[in-house]
Amino acid sequence: MTMAATAEQGTGIGHGSWERVKERLRASVGEDVYTSWFARIDLEVVGTDCVRMSVPTKFLKSWIQAHYSDLVLTCWQAELPQLKRIDLTVRGAVRCPPPPKDAKTQLEERRVERIDSRPPPELRIAAIAPVSASHDALGGSPLDPRLTFGTFVVGRSNTLAHAAARQVAEGRRGDSVMFNPLYIHAGVGLGKTHLLQAVTWAGNSGNERKVLYLTVEKFMYGFVAALKSQTALAFKEALRGIDVLVIDDLQFLQGKSTQAEFCHTLNALIDAGRQVVIAADRPPADLEALDERVRSRLAGGLVVEMGSLGEELRLDILKSRVAAARSHHASFDVPLPVLDYLAKTITHNGRDLEGAVNRLLAHSKLNATPVTLEMAEREVRDLIRPQEPKRVKIEDIQRVVARQYNVSRSDLLSSRRTANVVRPRQVAMYLAKTLTLRSLPEIGRRFGGRDHTTVLHAVRKIEGLVARDSSLSDEVELLKRQLQE
């Protein structure tokens, strides 16, 4: 039986089913998303194995086909299991052509079509990504349900970052923003992502503010995809409608146009009194690949470093992870001497600590043996890494050198050319080149905006003097030891 032959009968059956399909769609995606994307769908005809529906614009057709066709078909099949596909058309596309229109009328209709094709203003954020969960409805990156404030272990190295993140998460719409942006930086595995996702979970739990968590990779992908699909304006408007924007791993932001868009978004949100929270593995001044305007704006907020995990904090983290594992495996137990051993020897980051607990759990459950110190030593030996040298910062070099030579840090950055300033400045530049990974242009910029050739001259000058002057060589070695302790 053809679709045309069953049109009259199928439509009668279909309209009752269509109402129930719409209710299923509404329950699946929520009222806002339903109103934005499905409210203007009309049922045309129900055939033997296909249902035809129509929408008013090509934009709606392409968006629904790209993101919701499987969901719509599933909702229909709950009513009519024999259906195998849906056919979505633009209304008027299969009807008899209208009489010719004059050029003015055609121009006006094209203008109306463009306006009608824009995503509804109340949910333009949905144009960033398909809806698959509550956070994905905002186009966000996936969230780990374990990374909440309740599971974050607070210690001396992360107290300020934790307090600032809680302050942001507990804010309400309309409250004045205390610090903007909040910029958290730390090495790998020290809890940056945990804090950022905790802010997102807590902020969205009250359903009062829109909190969007994005890795910078997802931001770049969304922007590039919006450019390709010619929906960049909707992408920008969606981001700027967020109450709290949370960006992770900013150090990976690349591309001139993407950086420019990030800068515009950052400025628009801050100027509008919206909160921005950012995490990276280094302070703003060290993000050499970023435009100077972006670095300056980031540094204008609250910049907080999360330091390395002390032994006491590492022990608390281990106890927390063991307690979490015990909630699923009641017989799992790690004696305190084993926890002390792990806290003393696994010093690199929190992920290694969690990995150690997982190994002990797996060994204990799979072999049905209790956790002992001997077993722990054997199972986690590859996680015990040699102590890495301290990461030296240019600011530390300037401070230590200034103290050693009895000058001020501002003297080192100034244009003064007196002998008591030139030599310490050259020593500081030499140490910056030998103890950090910073480039010559970056070092010059951090020393009062000097040219890279000036830095190169200072480095070569001190290298030559150290080889001939044992007194200066001893001074430089002393400074290195102070900086690396």
N, C-alpha and C positions, 0 to 999 in steps of 0.2 A: 504494500500500500504506500502510495507516495505521500509526501508532505502536503502537496496541494490538495490531494483527495481527502485528507484528514483535517484540513485546516479548520473547518467550521466545528467539527466534533472535538478536535484536539484543543481548540481555544477554549471551548466551554469547560473541558476538564482542566485545562492548564491554568485558568485564572484562579480556581480554588487552590490548586497546588502552588501557584505563584505566590499567593499570600503567605502560605506556610514556608515556602523557600525564603521569602524576604525576612520572615521572623528568624529563620535559622541563620541567615547572613548577619542580621542585626545582633544576634546573640554571639556569633563567632568573632565579629570585629569590633563591636561596640557601637554606640549610637553616633558618635562623632564621625568615625570612619564610614559608617553606613550612609549617613547623610551626605558626606562629601563625594562618595564614589558610586553609590548604588541608588540613590533616591530618584535619579532621572532615567533609570532604565525602564523601558516599556516592554511588555510581553507582546510579541507579534503572532507567533503560531507555535503549536506543539505538534511535532510529527511522531513517526513510529520510533525513531532512534535519535532524533535531533530536536532541539528546541531553539527557536529563533527569537532573539531579543534585539532591541534597538536602543541607541543612545543618541543624544542630540549633536555630539561633536566627535571629530576624529581623535582629539586628544583623549577623551574618556574611553573611546574604543581601544586605542592602543595601550592605555595604562591598565585597564581591566584585563585585557588579553595577556599583558606581560606579567601581571602580578596576582590576579585573582581568578583566572579561568578555571584552575583545578578546584578551588574552593566553591565556585558557583556550580560547577558540574557535580561535585560531591553533594551539595545541598539539594540539587534537583534529583539526583539518583536516590536520595532518601525517600522521595515522593514517588518517582517513576523509575524503578531499577533498570528498565530496558533502555533508557537513554544512554547514548554513547558519546555524544559531543554537544557542544553549544555553538551556535552561530550568532555572532554579534555584528550588527550592521549599524551604519549611521542613518538615522531617519531621513527618508527622502531619497536615499541612494538607489532604491529598487523600484521607485514609483515612476510614473510617466513624467517625462521632462516638462517643466513649466514653460510657459511662453517666454520668449526672449525679453531680457530686461535691459534698460539703458545702462550706460557705463556708470552713472552716478549711483544708481540703485545697487549695482554689483559691488562698487567700492564700499558703500555703507554696510552691506551684508558681510563683506570680508572683515571689516573693522569689528562688527558685532561678534563674528565667529572667533576672532583672536581674543577678545575680552572674555567670551564664554569659555574658551579653552583653558584659561588660567585655572590652577587648582583653587578650590574654595579657600577663602582667607582663613577660616577657622581651623583648617588642618593642612596647610601647605607643607608642614613638616613631613607629612606622610609621603611626599614626593621624593624623599631622599632614599627610602629603602622599603622593601615589602614588609608587611605586618606579619610577624610570627610570634611575638610575645609582647608583654607590656612595654619593655624597654625598646624593642625593635619597632614598635609603633611610632616612636620618635626618631627612628633612623639610627639608633645608637649601636655601639659595639656590644657584644655579648658580655653579660655580667656573671661573675661566679658567686653563687648564693652563700658561699663560706666567707667571703670577704666583707665582713660587716664590722661596725665598731665593737660589737660584742666579742668578736674573736681577735681583735687587735690587742697585742700585748704592749703596754706602755712602759717605757724605761727612760733613763736620763737622756739618751741620744735622740729620742723622738717625741719628747713631751710637748715641745712648742708646736711642732707640726700637727700632732694629734689634737691639741687644744684649738688651733686655728681651723682645722678641718671640721671639728665639732661645731664651732661657732658658725661656720658657713652652712652646715647641714641643718642646724636648728633655726636658721633664719626664716622669716615669714615674708610673704609677698608684701611689698610696701615698706619693709624695714630699710633703714639706711645701711649702705654697705660699708663695713668698717675698713676693710683693706681689699684693694682690687687692682690687679689680679692677685690671688694667692698662688705663689710659685714655690713648689716643693722640689728640691733636688737631692739626689743621693745616688750611691752606686747601686749595682745590680743586687737584687734580693734583700733590700733593706726596708721594704714596706711601702714604697710610693704607690704602687698600683692598688695595694690593699686599702690605703687611705682614700684614694680617689673613688674606688668602687663603693667604699663605705659611705662616702658623701652622697653618691648617687642613690644607693639603696635607701638611706635615711631621708634624703630630700624628696624622693618620689613616694615614700610610704604614706605621707599625709595627703597626697593628691592635690596639694594646693599650688605647688610650683612645678613648672616643667624643668626637670633636671636631665640633661643629655650628656652621656659619657661616650666619648669618641677617642679611639686611638688616633694618632696623627696619620697613620696609614689609611684608616677609614675615612678621615677628613679628605685626604688627597684623592682617594678613589671616588668619593662622592662628588667632589668638585669637578674632576676630569669627566666622570660619567654625565654630570649635568651639562657640561660644555658640549659633549658629543650629542646629547639628546635635546639640546637647545632648551633646557629648563634651568639654566644657571640663575636666572632671576628668582625663580621659585626656591632654589637651593639657598640663595643668600637670604631671602626673606624668612625662610624657615629657621635658619640658624639664628638670625637676629631676633626672632620671636621667643627664644629660649630664656627662661629666668636664670638658670645656672648652667653654664657651659663648662664641661670638665674634659680637658684634653690631656692624654697620656703620651709619653715618649716624644716630646716635642723635638728632641735632637735629631729625629729622622725626617723633619720637614724639609722638602726639597722642591725645586722648581721656582722660577722667578714669578710666574703668574700665580701659583698656589700660595707662595709666601705673601704676595701682595693681597690676595683675597683674605688670607688669615689675618693680616694686619688690619684690613678694613673691617673685618668682622670683630676683631678684638676692640678696635676703637669704637665701633658702633655700640657694642654691648656695654663697655665701660662708661661711655658718655651717656647712655640711657639708664645708668644705675643698675645694670644687670651684673650678676656675679660671674667671674671667670676663675677657674681653678686649673692650674697647669702643673705637670710634672715632667722632669727631664733628669738626665744623669749628670748634669753639670749646671753651674750658675748661668744666668742670662749672659753675662759678659763673655763667657767662654763658648757661646754658640756662634762660632766664627762664620758659619755658612748663612746665618740669618742677617737680614738687612738691619742696619744700625737703628732704624726707627722702631723695629720690633723689639730689639734688645733693650732699647731705652724705655719703651712702654712696659715691658715685663719687669724691669728693674725698679719701676716706679711704684710697684705694689709692695706686698710683704713677701720677701724672699727668705725661705727657711730651708736650712740644710738638715737632713736626717743623717746623723753620724753612724759610724760603725757600731755594731752590737757589742756591748760589754758582756763580760762573763755572766754577771748576774741576770742581765736581760736574756741572754741565750738560755740560761737555765729555766727562766720563767716561760720562755717560748716552748722549750721541750716539754715542760710539765703541761702546758696548755694543749699541745698536740697529742700527748699521750692520753689526756683526759678526753679529748675529742674522739680518739680511736677507741677508747674504752666504752664510749656510749654505743658503739656498734659491735664491739667484741668484749663482752663483760669480763672474760678471763684474762685479757691482756694486761700485763703488769711489767713495769720497768723499775727495778730497784734504784734507790737514790744514788748509790755509788756509780751505777752505770750512767745516770743522767749527769752527774758531776763530771765524769770522764768525757762524755760527749760535749758538754758545755766548755770544757777546758781545751779540747783538741780540735773541734770543728768551729773555726773562727771566721770563715769567709763570709757567709751570708745566711739568711733565714731559710732559703730554699734547701740548702744543704742539711740544715737541722731537720726540716720536714722529711727530706729524703732518708735521713738516718732512722727516724721513727718508723717510716714505712717499711724499711728493710727489716728492722727488728720485728715488726708486726708480721710480715710475710714469713720470715724464718720461724717465728714462734708458732704460727697457726699451721703452716704447711708441714712442719716437722714435729709438731706437738711437743715442743720442748720449751722450758722456761728461758727467759732472757737472763743471761749471765754476762759478767764483765768480759770473760774470755770470748764469748760469742760476739759481743759488741765490737771488741777490738778487731776481730776477724772480718766482720761484715761491713764495717765502715772505714776500713783502712784507706781506701782510695779517696775518701772525702776529707782526709786530713791533709791539707795542702800546706806547703811552706809559707811562712808569714810573708806577705807581700810588703814591699817598702811603702812607706806612707806617701800618699799622693800630695805632692808639693804644689802650692798655689802661688801665683805671682804676688798676690797681696802679702802672703807670709814672707816671701823673699824680701820684698820692700821693707817690711816691718823689722825683720831681723837685721838686715844690712844697715838700716837707718840707726838702729840701736847700737850696733857694733861700732859705727863710725861717728856716733854722736851728732847726727843730722836728723832732720825731720823727713817724713815721707813726702811731704809737699816739696821739699828741696829736691828730692830725686826726680820728681815729675816736672819741676820747673825748668826754665831756660837758663838758669844760672850756670856760668862757666868757670867759677872759681875752683881752685885745685881741690879744696876740701869737699867739694860736691861732685866734681867730675869723676874722680876715682871711685867713690862708692857707687855712683850711678853705673859706671862701666862694670863693676863687679856684680851688681845686681842684675844687669842685662846678661852677663855671662852665665850666672847661676840660673836665670830664667831659661836660657837656651839649653843648658846641660841637664837641668833637673825636671823640666816639664816638656810636654809635647807641643807646646805652642810654637807657631811659625814666627819667622822674623817680623813680618808686617804686624802680626797680632801683638808681639812683644813691644814693638815700637808704639803701637796705639796705646798700650797700657802704661807706657812711660811718657805720658804727656803728648801723644800724637806725633812721635818722631818717625822719620823715614826708616825703612828696613835697612838701608845702607849704613845708617848711623849705628844700628844694633849690630850689624855684621862687623863694623869697624871696632866696636867695643869688645865683642867676643874675641876677635883676633888679637886685639891689644892685650887683653888679660891672659889669653893662652900663651902669648909670647913672654909676658912678664912672669907668669907662674913657672915657666920652664927655667928662668934665669934667677929669680928672686925667691929664695927659700922662705923668707919672712912672709911675703905675700902668699906663697903657696900654703904655708901653715894657716894663715888667716882664712883662706878660701876653704881649706879642709875643715876648719873649725865651724865655719858657717854651714857647710854641707851637713855636718853631724847634727848641729842644732836644728836644722830644717827637717831632717829625716828621723829624729827621735820621736 
